[in-house]
Amino acid sequence: MKRQLPDSLVDHHAHLFSQESHKLFERAAGRPLPPFSTGELLNVLGQEKVSKAVVLSVGYMFASPDLSRPDLKGLRAENDWLARQVEEHSRRLVGFFSINPLMKESLGELRRWADSIFAGVKIHMANSNVDLRNKSHVEQLASVFEEANTLNLDILIHLRTRNPNFGKEDAEIFIEDVLSRAPTVTVQVAHLAGWSGYDDATDSALATLVPRSDMTNLIFDLSAVVKRSVQADRLELLVERIRAIGIGKILFGTDWPEWTPKKYALDLMELLPLKSEELSTILSNRASWTA
């Protein structure tokens, strides 16, 4: 059977940058970068027949411990900016605001966006330098999950941390001490528990999550995972994990602007050794907030 793209895609993992966050991103990259603007993304969605994109605030960048002074005002301003983009383009964009869960103001930011235009909150563990081996960090993160659950805010989490030994132990701590505090909201694990590609650390964490994948509120996106640099045997192992989780719980996402939806979908078709009907299901899966 010849593999074909569906008539309409939904990108469950994309990023937009305000002028301020774009400048911050350029300083971090050490080079000029394209604008990654709302207009650019909307043009891509129109050209590639993508019905919706889930856009994630990068406000956490302003609260990164890598900065000389974490900027709460900048974080809030970035969330405000993304809210305006989503409100103006609500037929095409679904938004998640962001926080640094280690900041004492994080619970207040959750409450600020409860019952708002946002579908939920994005947490980036590596950027916020959350360490799941640190009990204080775990408790702070767990309190964020608990409050999000109380406020009925869904959660999208970049689970991988900066710990060079990230893997099974971190995933176990996350399951027992953090995920358990948000039993009734949907939790989307970005990049299949990694950050880019599919290395041993990502597989170790994902394999640990597989037995819990029957939890009704736990879903996964495969943004930025399938790359030409990933060896074929690693992609075969990835397919085993995906099947163990359940094809219906895997969402298509790109990590735009890293890929466009069409380019990444075609890469999946070419590189990922799934059956045609399995891949078709993944490309057709929809999170509740994109309905």
PyMOL commands that set and color helices and strands:
alter all, ss='L'
color gray80, all
select helices_A, chain A and resi 19-29+38-47+59-63+72-88+106-112+135-151+168-181+190-193+200-212+232-245+247-249+261-271+276-284+288-290
alter helices_A, ss='H'
color red, helices_A
select strands_A, chain A and resi 9-15+50-56+93-99+120-124+154-158+187-189+218-221+250-251
alter strands_A, ss='S'
color yellow, strands_A
deselect
rebuild
show_as cartoon
